[in-house]
Amino acid sequence: MSGREGGKKKPLKQPKKNDKSLDDEDIAHKQKMKEQAKALADAKQKASQKGPLVSGGIKKSGKK
């Protein structure tokens, strides 16, 4: 009995599928996702230019 025999068997590797056929819906969906990502990046950039939204919360003084 070898050391690997008692453990979980590894599945055989499946060949990768080269299914590159895209229809109009897939192309439109990818284009829409790219536009949304670009809009989100632009919004993040604009928000970072304005500065922080909160000033740090409750400020504690040194005296009690």
DSSP file (Angstrom, degrees, kcal/mol; ACC not computed):
  #  RESIDUE AA STRUCTURE BP1 BP2  ACC     N-H-->O    O-->H-N    N-H-->O    O-->H-N    TCO  KAPPA ALPHA  PHI   PSI    X-CA   Y-CA   Z-CA
    1    1 A M              0   0    0      0, 0.0     2,-0.1     0, 0.0     5,-0.0   0.000 360.0 360.0 360.0 119.4    0.0    0.0    0.0
    2    2 A S     >  -     0   0    0      1,-0.1     4,-0.5     0, 0.0     3,-0.5  -0.388 360.0-107.9 -87.5 169.5    1.6    3.2   -1.1
    3    3 A G  T  4 S+     0   0    0      1,-0.2     3,-0.3     2,-0.2     4,-0.3   0.817 115.3  46.8 -67.8 -32.8    1.1    6.6    0.5
    4    4 A R  T >4 S+     0   0    0      1,-0.2     3,-0.7     2,-0.1    -1,-0.2   0.633  93.3  79.3 -85.0 -13.4   -1.1    8.2   -2.2
    5    5 A E  T 34 S+     0   0    0     -3,-0.5    -1,-0.2     1,-0.2    -2,-0.2   0.845  90.7  49.9 -67.3 -34.4   -3.4    5.2   -2.5
    6    6 A G  T 3< S+     0   0    0     -4,-0.5    -1,-0.2    -3,-0.3    -2,-0.1   0.677  99.9  80.0 -79.9 -16.7   -5.5    6.0    0.6
    7    7 A G  S <  S-     0   0    0     -3,-0.7     2,-0.3    -4,-0.3    -3,-0.0  -0.021  96.8 -64.6 -83.8-172.6   -6.2    9.6   -0.3
    8    8 A K        -     0   0    0      1,-0.1     2,-0.2     0, 0.0    -1,-0.2  -0.551  53.8-120.2 -75.2 133.9   -8.6   11.3   -2.6
    9    9 A K        -     0   0    0     -2,-0.3    -1,-0.1    -3,-0.1    -4,-0.0  -0.536  23.0-123.9 -76.0 138.1   -8.0   10.5   -6.3
   10   10 A K        -     0   0    0     -2,-0.2     2,-0.1     1,-0.1     3,-0.1  -0.638  26.6-120.0 -80.0 137.0   -7.2   13.5   -8.6
   11   11 A P        -     0   0    0      0, 0.0     2,-0.1     0, 0.0    -1,-0.1  -0.424  33.3 -98.9 -72.6 153.1   -9.6   13.8  -11.5
   12   12 A L        -     0   0    0      1,-0.1     2,-0.3    -2,-0.1     0, 0.0  -0.431  43.9-102.4 -68.8 145.7   -8.1   13.7  -15.0
   13   13 A K        -     0   0    0     -2,-0.1    -1,-0.1    -3,-0.1     3,-0.0  -0.527  33.5-137.9 -73.6 133.0   -7.5   17.0  -16.6
   14   14 A Q        -     0   0    0     -2,-0.3     2,-0.1     1,-0.1     3,-0.1  -0.670  25.0-105.3 -87.3 143.1  -10.2   17.9  -19.2
   15   15 A P        -     0   0    0      0, 0.0     2,-0.1     0, 0.0    -1,-0.1  -0.409  42.2-103.0 -66.0 144.8   -9.1   19.6  -22.4
   16   16 A K        -     0   0    0      1,-0.1     2,-0.4    -2,-0.1    -3,-0.0  -0.414  32.4-124.4 -70.4 143.4   -9.8   23.3  -22.6
   17   17 A K        -     0   0    0     -2,-0.1     2,-0.8    -3,-0.1    -1,-0.1  -0.748  11.0-156.2 -89.9 131.9  -12.8   24.2  -24.8
   18   18 A N        +     0   0    0     -2,-0.4     2,-1.2     1,-0.0     3,-0.1  -0.564  33.6 153.7-103.2  66.3  -12.1   26.7  -27.5
   19   19 A D        +     0   0    0     -2,-0.8    -2,-0.1     1,-0.2    -1,-0.0  -0.699   4.5 149.5 -97.5  83.3  -15.7   28.0  -27.8
   20   20 A K        +     0   0    0     -2,-1.2     2,-0.6     2,-0.1    -1,-0.2   0.309  25.0 123.2 -99.0   7.0  -15.1   31.5  -29.1
   21   21 A S        -     0   0    0     -3,-0.1     2,-0.4     1,-0.0    -2,-0.0  -0.604  40.8-173.8 -76.0 117.2  -18.3   31.8  -31.1
   22   22 A L        -     0   0    0     -2,-0.6     2,-0.1     4,-0.0    -2,-0.1  -0.911   9.1-153.4-112.6 136.0  -20.1   34.9  -29.8
   23   23 A D     >  -     0   0    0     -2,-0.4     4,-2.1     1,-0.0     5,-0.2  -0.421  39.3 -89.7 -97.4-178.4  -23.5   36.0  -30.9
   24   24 A D  H  > S+     0   0    0      1,-0.2     4,-2.5     2,-0.2     5,-0.2   0.841 124.6  55.2 -62.2 -35.5  -24.9   39.5  -30.9
   25   25 A E  H  > S+     0   0    0      2,-0.2     4,-2.4     1,-0.2    -1,-0.2   0.910 108.3  48.4 -65.2 -41.9  -26.2   39.3  -27.3
   26   26 A D  H  > S+     0   0    0      2,-0.2     4,-2.5     1,-0.2    -2,-0.2   0.915 112.5  48.3 -64.3 -42.7  -22.8   38.4  -26.0
   27   27 A I  H  X S+     0   0    0     -4,-2.1     4,-2.2     1,-0.2    -2,-0.2   0.921 113.0  47.7 -63.8 -44.0  -21.1   41.2  -27.9
   28   28 A A  H  X S+     0   0    0     -4,-2.5     4,-2.3     1,-0.2    -1,-0.2   0.890 111.6  51.1 -64.3 -39.2  -23.7   43.7  -26.7
   29   29 A H  H  X S+     0   0    0     -4,-2.4     4,-2.3     2,-0.2    -2,-0.2   0.920 110.3  48.2 -65.1 -44.1  -23.3   42.5  -23.1
   30   30 A K  H  X S+     0   0    0     -4,-2.5     4,-2.1     1,-0.2    -1,-0.2   0.899 111.8  50.1 -63.6 -40.1  -19.5   42.8  -23.2
   31   31 A Q  H  X S+     0   0    0     -4,-2.2     4,-2.1     1,-0.2    -1,-0.2   0.910 110.6  49.8 -63.7 -42.2  -19.8   46.3  -24.6
   32   32 A K  H  X S+     0   0    0     -4,-2.3     4,-2.3     1,-0.2    -2,-0.2   0.897 109.9  50.7 -63.6 -41.2  -22.3   47.3  -21.9
   33   33 A M  H  X S+     0   0    0     -4,-2.3     4,-2.3     2,-0.2    -1,-0.2   0.887 109.4  51.0 -64.8 -39.3  -20.0   45.9  -19.2
   34   34 A K  H  X S+     0   0    0     -4,-2.1     4,-2.2     2,-0.2    -2,-0.2   0.912 110.5  49.1 -63.0 -42.6  -17.0   47.9  -20.6
   35   35 A E  H  X S+     0   0    0     -4,-2.1     4,-2.4     1,-0.2    -2,-0.2   0.899 111.5  49.1 -64.7 -41.0  -19.1   51.1  -20.6
   36   36 A Q  H  X S+     0   0    0     -4,-2.3     4,-2.3     2,-0.2    -1,-0.2   0.902 111.2  49.4 -65.6 -40.5  -20.2   50.5  -17.0
   37   37 A A  H  X S+     0   0    0     -4,-2.3     4,-2.2     2,-0.2    -2,-0.2   0.894 111.9  48.7 -65.4 -39.5  -16.6   49.9  -15.9
   38   38 A K  H  X S+     0   0    0     -4,-2.2     4,-2.4     2,-0.2    -2,-0.2   0.912 111.5  49.2 -66.9 -42.3  -15.4   53.0  -17.6
   39   39 A A  H  X S+     0   0    0     -4,-2.4     4,-2.3     1,-0.2    -2,-0.2   0.890 111.3  50.1 -64.1 -39.2  -18.2   55.1  -16.0
   40   40 A L  H  X S+     0   0    0     -4,-2.3     4,-2.3     2,-0.2    -2,-0.2   0.902 110.2  49.6 -66.0 -41.4  -17.4   53.7  -12.6
   41   41 A A  H  X S+     0   0    0     -4,-2.2     4,-2.1     2,-0.2    -2,-0.2   0.906 111.4  49.3 -64.3 -41.3  -13.7   54.5  -13.0
   42   42 A D  H  X S+     0   0    0     -4,-2.4     4,-2.3     1,-0.2    -2,-0.2   0.905 110.8  50.0 -63.6 -41.3  -14.6   58.1  -14.1
   43   43 A A  H  X S+     0   0    0     -4,-2.3     4,-2.2     1,-0.2    -2,-0.2   0.889 110.2  50.4 -65.1 -39.4  -16.9   58.5  -11.1
   44   44 A K  H  X S+     0   0    0     -4,-2.3     4,-2.1     2,-0.2    -1,-0.2   0.903 110.7  49.7 -64.0 -40.7  -14.2   57.2   -8.7
   45   45 A Q  H  X S+     0   0    0     -4,-2.1     4,-1.1     2,-0.2    -2,-0.2   0.916 111.7  47.3 -65.6 -43.3  -11.7   59.7  -10.2
   46   46 A K  H  X S+     0   0    0     -4,-2.3     4,-0.9     1,-0.2     3,-0.3   0.889 112.2  50.6 -64.8 -39.3  -14.1   62.6   -9.8
   47   47 A A  H  X S+     0   0    0     -4,-2.2     4,-0.7     1,-0.2     3,-0.4   0.858 107.4  53.2 -68.1 -35.1  -14.9   61.6   -6.2
   48   48 A S  H  < S+     0   0    0     -4,-2.1    -1,-0.2     1,-0.2    -2,-0.2   0.758 102.6  59.0 -74.0 -21.7  -11.2   61.4   -5.3
   49   49 A Q  H  < S+     0   0    0     -4,-1.1    -1,-0.2    -3,-0.3    -2,-0.2   0.804  99.6  57.4 -73.9 -29.1  -10.6   64.9   -6.6
   50   50 A K  H  < S-     0   0    0     -4,-0.9    -1,-0.2    -3,-0.4    -2,-0.2   0.763 108.7-123.2 -74.6 -25.8  -13.1   66.4   -4.2
   51   51 A G     <  -     0   0    0     -4,-0.7    -1,-0.2    -3,-0.2    -2,-0.1  -0.518  49.3 -24.6 108.0-179.3  -11.4   65.1   -1.1
   52   52 A P        -     0   0    0      0, 0.0    -4,-0.0     0, 0.0     3,-0.0  -0.358  46.2-145.7 -70.0 146.7  -12.6   62.9    1.7
   53   53 A L  S    S+     0   0    0     -2,-0.1     2,-0.3     1,-0.0    -6,-0.0   0.839  84.4  44.3 -80.1 -34.5  -16.3   62.9    2.5
   54   54 A V  S    S-     0   0    0      1,-0.1    -1,-0.0     2,-0.0     0, 0.0  -0.833  71.9-142.3-112.7 151.9  -15.9   62.5    6.3
   55   55 A S        -     0   0    0     -2,-0.3    -1,-0.1     2,-0.1    -2,-0.0   0.380  65.7 -75.7 -95.8   5.1  -13.4   64.4    8.4
   56   56 A G        -     0   0    0      3,-0.0     2,-0.2     0, 0.0    -2,-0.0   0.444  63.5-109.5 119.9   0.7  -12.5   61.5   10.7
   57   57 A G  S    S+     0   0    0      2,-0.1     2,-0.3     0, 0.0    -2,-0.1  -0.549  81.3  12.6  84.7-143.8  -15.5   61.1   13.1
   58   58 A I        -     0   0    0     -2,-0.2     2,-0.5     1,-0.0     0, 0.0  -0.556  69.1-148.0 -77.2 128.8  -15.4   62.0   16.8
   59   59 A K        -     0   0    0     -2,-0.3     2,-0.4     0, 0.0    -2,-0.1  -0.848   9.2-148.9-100.0 132.6  -12.4   64.0   17.8
   60   60 A K        -     0   0    0     -2,-0.5     2,-0.2     2,-0.0    -2,-0.0  -0.807   6.4-140.3-102.1 138.2  -11.1   63.5   21.3
   61   61 A S        -     0   0    0     -2,-0.4     0, 0.0     2,-0.2     0, 0.0  -0.552  19.7-121.8 -88.8 162.2   -9.4   66.2   23.2
   62   62 A G  S    S+     0   0    0     -2,-0.2     2,-0.2     2,-0.0    -1,-0.1   0.721  90.4  76.3 -75.9 -21.4   -6.4   65.6   25.4
   63   63 A K              0   0    0      1,-0.1    -2,-0.2     0, 0.0     0, 0.0  -0.581 360.0 360.0 -92.8 153.9   -8.1   66.8   28.6
   64   64 A K              0   0    0     -2,-0.2    -1,-0.1     0, 0.0    -2,-0.0   0.387 360.0 360.0-110.0 360.0  -10.7   65.0   30.6
